[in-house]
């Protein structure tokens, strides 16, 4: 089955499910995953197997609505994402933003605590939090932008 046919089936499923359920099923991301798997099928056997599994599950989902297919679909999406991350060094959208934001929170609290101890005012312990978050977000967004330019984003 060609990539375009798979994407058309996914769009039909998305229309039939409705916006709320399709976001819950993460269908926009699944489209990107399927495209990435398709790009690697000539060089990676696991990608070939995952792609054929997607074709099977998508075909069954387009014919009938059954919760067991939704569960299999989510498992397959997680497996494919994990494979693309570990083997092909791809990252999901906002991957670095999320990581660096948490680093910013941690460092901001440390620096805020140190600052509040220096001036002996414990009420200012959280002053470093927004600073750390903003620095972490800016660094993470920059790294995500670089990953996107290099084609390393799912």
C-alpha positions as CSV (number, residue, x, y, z in Angstrom):
1,X,0.0,0.0,0.0
2,X,1.3,3.4,-0.9
3,X,1.9,6.2,1.7
4,X,-0.8,8.4,0.2
5,X,-3.4,5.7,0.6
6,X,-2.4,5.2,4.3
7,X,-2.7,8.9,4.9
8,X,-6.1,9.1,3.2
9,X,-7.3,6.3,5.4
10,X,-6.0,8.1,8.5
11,X,-7.8,11.3,7.4
12,X,-11.1,9.3,7.0
13,X,-10.7,7.8,10.4
14,X,-10.0,11.3,11.8
15,X,-13.1,12.7,10.2
16,X,-15.3,9.8,11.5
17,X,-13.9,10.1,15.0
18,X,-14.3,13.8,15.5
19,X,-11.8,16.3,16.6
20,X,-11.8,15.5,20.3
21,X,-11.2,11.7,19.9
22,X,-8.7,12.2,17.1
23,X,-6.6,14.4,19.3
24,X,-6.8,11.8,22.1
25,X,-5.6,9.2,19.6
26,X,-2.9,11.5,18.5
27,X,-3.7,11.1,14.8
28,X,-1.8,14.2,13.5
29,X,1.4,12.8,15.1
30,X,0.6,9.3,13.8
31,X,0.6,10.7,10.2
32,X,4.1,12.0,10.8
33,X,5.2,8.7,12.3
34,X,3.9,6.8,9.3
35,X,5.7,9.2,6.9
36,X,9.0,8.6,8.8
37,X,8.5,4.9,8.9
38,X,7.9,5.0,5.1
39,X,11.2,6.8,4.6
40,X,13.2,4.1,6.4
41,X,11.5,0.9,5.1
42,X,14.3,0.3,2.5
43,X,17.0,0.3,5.2
44,X,15.3,-0.9,8.4
45,X,13.4,-4.1,8.8
46,X,11.7,-3.0,12.0
47,X,10.3,0.1,10.3
48,X,9.0,-2.2,7.5
49,X,7.2,-4.4,10.2
50,X,5.8,-1.4,12.0
51,X,4.6,0.1,8.8
52,X,2.8,-3.1,7.8
53,X,1.3,-3.3,11.4
54,X,0.0,0.2,11.0
55,X,-1.5,-0.7,7.6
56,X,-3.3,-3.6,9.2
57,X,-4.7,-1.7,12.2
58,X,-5.7,1.3,10.2
59,X,-7.5,-0.9,7.7
60,X,-9.4,-2.6,10.5
61,X,-10.2,0.8,12.2
62,X,-11.5,2.2,9.0
63,X,-13.9,-0.7,8.5
64,X,-15.3,-0.9,12.1
65,X,-15.1,1.0,15.3
66,X,-13.8,-1.3,18.0
67,X,-12.0,-0.2,21.2
68,X,-9.5,-3.1,21.0
69,X,-8.2,-1.5,17.7
70,X,-7.8,1.8,19.5
71,X,-5.7,0.1,22.2
72,X,-3.6,-1.7,19.6
73,X,-3.2,1.6,17.7
74,X,-1.9,3.4,20.7
75,X,0.6,0.6,21.5
76,X,1.8,0.6,18.0
77,X,2.2,4.4,18.0
78,X,4.3,4.2,21.2
79,X,6.4,1.3,19.8
80,X,7.0,3.2,16.6
81,X,7.9,6.5,18.4
82,X,10.3,4.6,20.7
83,X,11.9,2.9,17.7
84,X,12.3,6.1,15.8
85,X,13.9,7.8,18.9
86,X,16.2,5.0,19.8
87,X,17.4,3.7,16.4
88,X,17.0,6.6,14.1
89,X,17.8,9.4,16.6
90,X,14.6,11.3,15.9
91,X,12.8,13.3,18.6
92,X,9.1,14.3,18.9
93,X,8.0,17.9,18.7
94,X,8.8,20.1,21.7
95,X,11.1,17.3,23.1
96,X,14.0,19.7,24.0
97,X,11.6,22.4,25.2
98,X,10.0,20.1,27.8
99,X,13.4,18.8,29.0
100,X,15.1,22.2,29.3
101,X,12.0,23.7,31.0
102,X,12.3,21.1,33.8
103,X,16.1,21.8,34.0
104,X,15.2,25.5,34.2
105,X,12.7,24.9,37.1
106,X,15.3,23.0,39.0
107,X,18.1,25.5,38.5
108,X,15.8,28.4,39.1
109,X,14.7,27.0,42.5
110,X,18.3,26.4,43.4
111,X,19.4,29.9,42.5
112,X,16.3,31.4,44.1
113,X,17.0,29.6,47.3
114,X,20.6,30.7,47.2
115,X,19.5,34.3,46.5
116,X,16.9,34.3,49.3
117,X,19.6,33.0,51.7
118,X,22.1,35.7,50.7
119,X,19.7,38.5,51.5
120,X,18.1,36.5,54.4
121,X,14.6,36.8,53.0
122,X,13.0,33.4,52.5
123,X,9.9,34.9,50.9
124,X,12.0,35.4,47.7
125,X,12.8,31.8,47.3
126,X,10.6,31.5,44.2
127,X,12.2,34.5,42.4
128,X,14.5,32.2,40.4
129,X,11.6,30.0,39.2
130,X,10.3,32.3,36.4
131,X,13.8,33.2,35.4
132,X,14.9,29.5,35.2
133,X,11.7,28.5,33.3
134,X,12.2,31.3,30.7
135,X,15.9,30.4,30.2
136,X,15.0,26.7,29.9
137,X,12.2,27.4,27.4
138,X,14.4,29.6,25.2
139,X,17.3,27.0,25.1
140,X,14.8,24.1,24.5
141,X,13.0,26.0,21.8
142,X,16.3,26.8,20.1
143,X,17.4,23.1,20.2
144,X,13.9,22.0,18.9
145,X,14.3,24.5,16.0
146,X,17.8,23.1,15.2
147,X,16.4,19.5,15.3
148,X,13.6,20.5,12.9
149,X,16.1,22.2,10.5
150,X,18.3,19.1,10.5
151,X,15.3,16.8,9.9
152,X,15.6,15.0,13.2
153,X,12.0,15.7,14.3
154,X,9.3,13.1,13.9
